[in-house]
Amino acid sequence: MAGLPLVETLQKLAKGFSNIISGGGNPRAYDVEKDEVIEAYGPDRPVTKKEYDADKITRMIMTEAYGNSNEWEAMTNVILNRFEDYKNYKPNKKGGKTKVEKLITGEDQFKGLKDNKERYDNPFGETGGEEKYFDIHEVVTEVLEGNRGDNTGGATFFRKKKNKKGKKIGDHWYY
C-alpha cells in the first residue's frame, strides 16, 4: 500500500491549524526565527517547516509508542535533544526536507520505522489510526511550541530494556 502523502495527511488536520503551530516560542535549538514554507496544499494553504516536522515526529511515535501520552512527549523530546547535537546522530544523507526528518529517518535511529514502516507511511491505515494520529500530534505540537518541558531530563535515546542510568516513562527507558 502506498504511503499517505503529507499533503493529504495534513489536509485532515483541523482548519486553522497554522494558527496553533505558529504560536509560542521554544527556547531549544529547534526553534526557528522564520518558519519557512516547504510544501503547499494549494495557493492559499502552505505547509510550514514546523507542521511538516510535527507530522514526521507524529508518524515516528506511532511506530514506537502507540498508547501512552507521556511517552509521546518523551519521544518528541528525544528528537529535540538529538537536534541540539545533530551531526552525532547519523542523519539521513540521502534526503529529507528538514533536519528533523533526516534525524528520524537516519540509519538505525528508530527501530519502529523498520518494524512498522507501513504505520509510518500510512498512519490512518489501521483501525483507530486517524484518532491516534491526532492525539499524538497534539502532544508533539505542544512540545515543539515549548508548552511542555523535557520530561526525559535530556535523554537522546530510549529502549524497552531496562537501563540503570535511564528514566522509565511508559514502556521505555530514556537515557
KESENU-711304 format. One record per atom (N, C-alpha, C, O): x, y, z; residue in one letter. Coordinates in steps of 0.05 Angstrom, whole numbers, padded with zeros to 5 digits, always signed. Atoms other than C-alpha are relative to their C-alpha. Example, Ala and Ser with C-alpha at 12.3 -4.5 7.8 and 13.67 -1.06 7.14 Angstrom:
2
+00018-00024+00000A/+00246-00090+00156A/+00018+00024+00000A/+00039+00024+00013A/-00016-00024-00001S/+00273-00021+00143S/-00015+00022+00014S/-00005+00044+00018S/
//
This chain:
175
+00017-00024+00000M/+00000+00000+00000M/+00018+00025+00000M/+00036+00027+00016M/-00016-00024+00002A/+00029+00067-00019A/-00004+00017+00024A/-00026+00017+00036A/+00002-00018-00023G/+00043+00117+00036G/-00019+00023-00005G/-00023+00032-00027G/+00019-00022+00001L/-00007+00171+00051L/+00017+00025-00003L/+00034+00031+00014L/-00016-00024+00005P/+00022+00236+00022P/-00004+00020+00023P/-00025+00022+00035P/+00001-00021-00021L/+00038+00292+00071L/-00023+00019-00005L/-00037+00025+00014L/+00022-00019+00006V/-00010+00339+00036V/-00027-00011+00008V/-00042+00003+00021V/+00026+00012-00007E/-00068+00291+00044E/-00002-00003+00030E/-00024+00001+00042E/+00000+00003-00029T/-00049+00277+00116T/-00006+00026+00014T/-00024+00028+00031T/+00004-00026-00013L/-00045+00350+00135L/-00027+00012-00007L/-00037+00028+00009L/+00027-00010+00007Q/-00110+00365+00099Q/-00020-00010+00020Q/-00041+00002+00024Q/+00018+00011-00020K/-00143+00321+00151K/+00001+00015+00027K/-00016+00011+00044K/-00003-00015-00025L/-00119+00367+00207L/-00022+00021+00002L/-00033+00030-00019L/+00021-00020-00004A/-00168+00416+00237A/+00006+00026-00015A/+00030+00034-00018A/-00004-00025+00014K/-00179+00481+00199K/+00012+00020+00019K/+00005+00021+00043K/-00012-00019-00017G/-00137+00537+00226G/+00024-00010+00015G/+00034+00003+00033G/-00022+00012-00014F/-00081+00491+00248F/+00025+00018-00001F/+00040+00018+00019F/-00023-00017+00003S/-00029+00540+00223S/+00001+00021+00022S/+00023+00029+00031S/+00001-00019-00022N/-00051+00589+00277N/+00010-00013+00026N/+00022+00001+00043N/-00008+00014-00024I/-00039+00537+00331I/+00030-00005+00000I/+00043+00002+00020I/-00028+00008+00000I/+00030+00514+00309I/+00019+00024-00003I/+00042+00021+00005I/-00018-00022+00003S/+00059+00582+00292S/+00004+00016+00025S/+00022+00033+00026S/-00003-00015-00025G/+00050+00608+00362G/+00022-00011+00018G/+00036-00029+00010G/-00019+00010-00020G/+00094+00600+00423G/+00029+00007-00008G/+00034+00021-00027G/-00028-00005+00005G/+00169+00601+00425G/+00017-00019+00015G/+00023-00014+00039G/-00017+00020-00013N/+00211+00541+00442N/+00028+00010+00002N/+00041+00015-00019N/-00028-00011-00003P/+00278+00564+00471P/+00021-00020-00008P/+00045-00012-00007P/-00019+00020+00007R/+00312+00500+00448R/+00011+00005-00028R/+00001+00023-00042R/-00013-00003+00026A/+00355+00493+00386A/-00019-00003-00023A/-00015+00008-00045A/+00019+00004+00021Y/+00295+00471+00346Y/-00013+00026-00010Y/-00019+00029-00034Y/+00014-00025+00006D/+00263+00540+00348D/+00013+00014-00024D/+00037+00016-00026D/-00009-00014+00024V/+00269+00577+00282V/-00012+00028-00001V/-00035+00031+00006V/+00010-00027+00003E/+00263+00651+00270E/-00022+00002-00020E/-00043+00015-00016E/+00019-00001+00021K/+00226+00641+00206K/-00009-00028-00007K/+00007-00045-00014K/+00011+00026+00005D/+00180+00582+00197D/-00006-00001-00030D/-00029+00004-00038D/+00002-00001+00029E/+00191+00575+00122E/-00020-00020-00011E/-00024-00042+00000E/+00019+00018+00014V/+00140+00544+00075V/+00017-00020-00016V/+00035-00013-00030V/-00015+00020+00015I/+00165+00478+00047I/-00017-00017-00019I/-00007-00031-00036I/+00019+00013+00018E/+00103+00449+00013E/-00026+00016+00001E/-00028+00036+00016E/+00025-00014-00001A/+00033+00472-00002A/-00023-00018-00009A/-00020-00035-00026A/+00024+00013+00009Y/-00037+00445-00007Y/-00009+00013-00026Y/-00019+00000-00044Y/+00008-00016+00022G/-00051+00500-00056G/+00009+00028+00006G/+00023+00033+00025G/-00010-00027-00003P/-00040+00574-00063P/-00008+00014+00026P/+00006+00032+00035P/+00008-00013-00025D/-00078+00592+00000D/+00005-00016+00025D/-00003-00008+00047D/-00006+00016-00024R/-00053+00538+00047R/+00027-00013-00001R/+00030-00036-00010R/-00027+00012+00000P/+00022+00528+00055P/+00004-00019+00023P/-00010-00018+00043P/-00009+00018-00021V/+00055+00474+00096V/+00027+00012+00010V/+00046+00014-00005V/-00024-00012-00010T/+00107+00504+00142T/+00019-00022+00011T/+00011-00046+00013T/-00020+00018-00010K/+00170+00471+00168K/-00009-00013+00027K/-00006-00037+00030K/+00010+00011-00026K/+00140+00463+00238K/-00022-00020-00004K/-00024-00041+00010K/+00022+00019+00006E/+00078+00430+00210E/+00011-00026-00011E/+00003-00048-00003E/-00013+00023+00013Y/+00120+00383+00168Y/+00014-00017+00022Y/+00011-00041+00023Y/-00015+00014-00021D/+00165+00365+00227D/-00019-00013+00020D/-00014-00036+00029D/+00020+00012-00018A/+00105+00354+00273A/-00012-00025-00012A/-00017-00045+00003A/+00011+00023+00013D/+00076+00306+00222D/+00020-00023+00001D/+00013-00046+00007D/-00021+00021+00000K/+00142+00267+00216K/+00004-00012+00028K/+00007-00036+00031K/-00004+00010-00027I/+00151+00262+00291I/-00024-00016+00009I/-00021-00037+00021I/+00024+00015-00007T/+00079+00240+00300T/+00000-00027-00013T/-00006-00047+00000T/-00001+00026+00014R/+00088+00185+00248R/+00021-00018+00013R/+00015-00042+00017R/-00020+00017-00013M/+00152+00161+00282M/-00010-00010+00027M/-00007-00034+00033M/+00011+00009-00026I/+00118+00159+00350I/-00021-00022-00003I/-00022-00040+00013I/+00020+00021+00005M/+00061+00118+00321M/+00013-00027-00004M/+00000-00048+00000M/-00014+00026+00003T/+00113+00064+00305T/+00013-00010+00025T/+00021-00033+00027T/-00015+00007-00024E/+00144+00064+00374E/-00017-00002+00026E/-00014-00020+00041E/+00016-00002-00025A/+00093+00083+00429A/-00028+00008-00007A/-00036+00031-00005A/+00026-00006+00010Y/+00023+00077+00405Y/-00020+00010+00021Y/-00039+00024+00014Y/+00021-00005-00018G/-00015+00085+00470G/+00006+00016+00026G/-00010+00015+00044G/-00006-00013-00025N/+00019+00129+00523N/+00009+00029-00005N/+00030+00033-00017N/-00006-00028+00006S/+00018+00205+00521S/+00025+00010+00013S/+00038+00028+00002S/-00025-00008-00012N/+00076+00212+00569N/+00024-00009-00018N/+00044+00005-00019N/-00021+00009+00019E/+00118+00171+00520E/+00001+00017-00025E/+00022+00022-00036E/+00001-00017+00024W/+00095+00214+00462W/+00016+00025+00005W/+00032+00034-00012W/-00015-00024-00008E/+00122+00274+00499E/+00029-00006+00002E/+00046+00009-00008E/-00028+00007-00004A/+00186+00238+00517A/+00014-00005-00027A/+00037+00004-00031A/-00012+00006+00026M/+00199+00214+00446M/+00004+00025-00017M/+00024+00028-00031M/-00003-00026+00013T/+00188+00284+00419T/+00025+00014+00012T/+00040+00026-00003T/-00023-00012-00013N/+00239+00309+00470N/+00026-00014-00009N/+00046+00000-00011N/-00024+00013+00009V/+00289+00256+00448V/+00008+00011-00027V/+00032+00017-00032V/-00006-00012+00026I/+00284+00283+00377I/+00012+00028+00003I/+00032+00034-00009I/-00010-00027-00005L/+00294+00354+00402L/+00028+00000+00012L/+00045+00017+00006L/-00026+00003-00012N/+00352+00333+00445N/+00021-00008-00020N/+00044+00001-00019N/-00019+00008+00021R/+00385+00300+00386R/+00005+00023-00020R/+00027+00027-00030R/-00002-00023+00018F/+00371+00361+00344F/+00022+00020+00009F/+00036+00032-00007F/-00019-00018-00012E/+00415+00401+00391E/+00029-00008-00006E/+00047+00008-00005E/-00027+00010+00007D/+00475+00357+00373D/-00003-00017-00026D/+00006-00040-00027D/+00009+00012+00024Y/+00451+00340+00303Y/+00020-00020-00014Y/+00012-00042-00019Y/-00019+00016+00016K/+00514+00312+00269K/+00008-00026+00013K/+00017-00044+00000K/-00008+00024-00015N/+00526+00260+00323N/-00020-00023-00001N/-00016-00044+00011N/+00022+00019+00000Y/+00462+00222+00308Y/-00006-00012-00028Y/-00029-00018-00033Y/+00002+00013+00026K/+00473+00194+00237K/-00025+00009-00016K/-00042-00007-00023K/+00023-00009+00017P/+00423+00238+00199P/+00001-00013-00027P/+00022-00020-00038P/+00002+00011+00026N/+00398+00211+00134N/+00013+00018-00021N/+00006+00041-00023N/-00015-00016+00020K/+00446+00234+00079K/-00013-00002-00027K/-00006+00013-00045K/+00013+00004+00026K/+00400+00210+00023K/-00022+00020-00005K/-00031+00024-00028K/+00021-00020+00005G/+00348+00263+00033G/-00018+00004+00025G/-00014-00008+00046G/+00018-00009-00021G/+00293+00293+00075G/-00002+00030-00003G/+00018+00044-00008G/+00005-00029+00003K/+00263+00362+00073K/+00010+00016+00023K/+00017+00040+00019K/-00008-00015-00023T/+00283+00382+00143T/+00020-00017+00016T/+00023-00041+00012T/-00019+00014-00017K/+00336+00364+00195K/-00014-00020+00018K/-00004-00042+00023K/+00016+00019-00016V/+00282+00332+00238V/-00006-00025-00015V/-00002-00047-00005V/+00005+00023+00016E/+00262+00286+00182E/+00025-00017-00005E/+00025-00041-00004E/-00025+00014+00004K/+00335+00269+00169K/+00009-00015+00025K/+00020-00037+00024K/-00006+00014-00025L/+00344+00251+00243L/-00017-00024+00003L/-00007-00046+00011L/+00019+00022-00003I/+00283+00207+00244I/+00006-00023-00019I/+00005-00046-00011I/-00004+00021+00020T/+00299+00170+00180T/+00030-00008-00003T/+00036-00024-00022T/-00028+00008+00002G/+00374+00164+00192G/+00004-00030+00006G/-00014-00042+00018G/-00006+00028-00002E/+00406+00095+00192E/-00001-00009+00030E/+00013+00002+00047E/+00002+00013-00027D/+00387+00053+00254D/-00007+00020+00022D/+00002+00017+00045D/+00008-00020-00020Q/+00356+00112+00290Q/-00024-00009+00017Q/-00023-00007+00041Q/+00024+00008-00015F/+00287+00086+00309F/-00010-00027-00011F/-00017-00030-00034F/+00007+00027+00007K/+00271+00012+00308K/-00028-00002-00011K/-00033-00018-00029K/+00028+00001+00009G/+00197+00025+00298G/-00003+00006-00029G/-00022-00004-00042G/+00001-00006+00029L/+00210+00054+00229L/+00005-00024-00017L/-00006-00027-00039L/-00006+00025+00015K/+00238-00013+00207K/-00023-00020+00005K/-00033-00032-00014K/+00020+00020-00007D/+00187-00056+00244D/-00028+00007-00008D/-00045-00010-00014D/+00027-00009+00006N/+00126-00014+00229N/-00001+00021-00022N/-00015+00041-00020N/-00002-00019+00022K/+00142+00021+00164K/-00027+00008-00012K/-00032+00031-00019K/+00027-00005+00011E/+00071+00014+00139E/-00015+00021+00017E/-00029+00038+00007E/+00014-00019-00018R/+00045+00052+00201R/+00012+00028-00004R/-00003+00047-00003R/-00013-00026+00005Y/+00096+00107+00188Y/-00010+00012-00026Y/-00017+00036-00028Y/+00008-00010+00027D/+00078+00113+00114D/-00030+00006-00002D/-00038+00024-00017D/+00029-00003+00002N/+00003+00108+00125N/-00013+00000+00028N/-00025-00020+00036N/+00009+00000-00028P/-00016+00129+00196P/-00030-00003+00004P/-00039-00010+00025P/+00029+00003-00002F/-00091+00127+00181F/-00009-00027-00010F/-00033-00032-00011F/+00007+00026+00013G/-00088+00057+00151G/-00010-00022+00018G/-00018-00043+00008G/+00009+00021-00018E/-00108+00018+00213E/-00023+00011+00017E/-00027+00035+00019E/+00022-00008-00017T/-00168+00019+00259T/+00010+00019+00022T/+00028+00012+00037T/-00007-00020-00020G/-00164+00080+00303G/+00024+00017-00007G/+00032+00034+00009G/-00024-00015+00007G/-00104+00107+00266G/-00003+00030-00002G/+00014+00045+00007G/+00004-00028+00003E/-00133+00174+00249E/-00004+00014+00027E/+00008+00035+00032E/+00003-00011-00026E/-00156+00188+00320E/+00026+00000+00016E/+00033+00020+00029E/-00026+00002-00014K/-00089+00164+00348K/+00019+00021-00011K/+00034+00034+00005K/-00017-00020+00013Y/-00052+00208+00298Y/-00005+00027+00012Y/+00014+00041+00020Y/+00007-00027-00010F/-00089+00270+00322F/+00007+00003+00029F/+00016+00024+00038F/-00007-00001-00029D/-00079+00253+00396D/+00031+00004+00003D/+00040+00021+00018D/-00029-00002-00002I/-00004+00243+00386I/+00009+00027-00011I/+00026+00041+00001I/-00007-00025+00013H/+00001+00304+00340H/-00004+00024+00019H/+00012+00042+00019H/+00005-00022-00019E/-00029+00349+00394E/+00023+00002+00020E/+00032+00024+00027E/-00022+00000-00019V/+00025+00328+00444V/+00026+00009-00013V/+00040+00026-00002V/-00025-00008+00014V/+00081+00335+00393V/+00000+00031-00005V/+00020+00044+00000V/+00003-00028+00005T/+00056+00405+00375T/+00005+00016+00026T/+00019+00036+00025T/-00005-00014-00026E/+00055+00426+00449E/+00029+00000+00007E/+00039+00020+00017E/-00029+00001-00006V/+00127+00403+00457V/+00015+00018-00018V/+00032+00033-00009V/-00014-00017+00019L/+00150+00438+00394L/-00004+00029+00005L/+00013+00046+00000L/+00005-00028-00006E/+00117+00502+00416E/+00012+00008+00027E/+00012+00032+00033E/-00013-00006-00025G/+00153+00498+00483G/-00020+00001+00023G/-00014+00012+00044G/+00020+00000-00021N/+00089+00487+00523N/+00002-00024+00019N/-00014-00026+00038N/-00006+00023-00018R/+00115+00423+00554R/+00031-00002+00003R/+00045+00002-00016R/-00029+00002-00006G/+00183+00414+00587G/+00011-00027-00009G/-00004-00044-00019G/-00013+00025+00007D/+00233+00359+00575D/-00004-00020+00023D/+00010-00019+00043D/+00005+00020-00021N/+00205+00300+00615N/+00020-00022+00001N/+00018-00041+00016N/-00020+00021+00001T/+00266+00258+00598T/+00026+00008+00014T/+00044-00008+00018T/-00024-00010-00012G/+00319+00301+00632G/+00024+00001-00019G/+00047-00001-00011G/-00021-00003+00020G/+00358+00310+00567G/+00007-00026-00015G/+00027-00026-00029G/-00006+00026+00013A/+00354+00238+00541A/+00002+00003-00030A/-00013+00019-00042A/-00002+00000+00029T/+00376+00225+00470T/-00005-00028-00012T/-00004-00032-00036T/+00006+00028+00008F/+00359+00150+00468F/-00023-00011+00017F/-00028-00001+00039F/+00019+00016-00015F/+00304+00103+00490F/+00000-00028-00010F/+00007-00034-00033F/+00003+00029+00007R/+00293+00028+00491R/-00018-00013+00020R/-00023-00002+00042R/+00018+00014-00018K/+00248-00023+00523K/+00015-00015+00022K/+00004-00018+00044K/-00015+00014-00021K/+00303-00060+00561K/+00008+00020+00022K/+00013+00043+00016K/-00007-00017-00023K/+00319-00033+00630K/+00028+00012-00004K/+00046-00002-00013K/-00025-00014+00001N/+00375+00018+00633N/+00005+00013+00027N/-00011+00030+00035N/-00004-00010-00027K/+00405+00033+00701K/+00003+00031+00002K/-00005+00043+00021K/-00004-00029+00001K/+00422+00104+00681K/-00025+00015-00009K/-00027+00039-00007K/+00023-00012+00013G/+00355+00116+00649G/-00023+00006+00019G/-00023+00000+00043G/+00025-00007-00013K/+00287+00141+00669K/-00023-00014-00014K/-00025-00013-00039K/+00022+00015+00012K/+00226+00097+00657K/-00024+00018-00004K/-00034+00031+00015K/+00025-00015+00007I/+00168+00131+00622I/-00016-00019-00018I/-00007-00026-00040I/+00016+00020+00016G/+00113+00084+00598G/+00015-00026-00002G/+00024-00037+00019G/-00013+00026+00005D/+00143+00022+00567D/+00030+00002-00006D/+00043-00019-00011D/-00028-00004+00009H/+00211+00052+00551H/+00017+00013+00022H/+00007+00027+00039H/-00020-00013-00017W/+00274+00073+00588W/+00014+00022-00017W/+00022+00017-00040W/-00012-00024+00014Y/+00302+00142+00568Y/+00026+00007+00013Y/+00028+00009+00038Y/-00026-00005-00010Y/+00375+00157+00575Y/+00016+00018-00019Y/+00039+00025-00013Y/
//
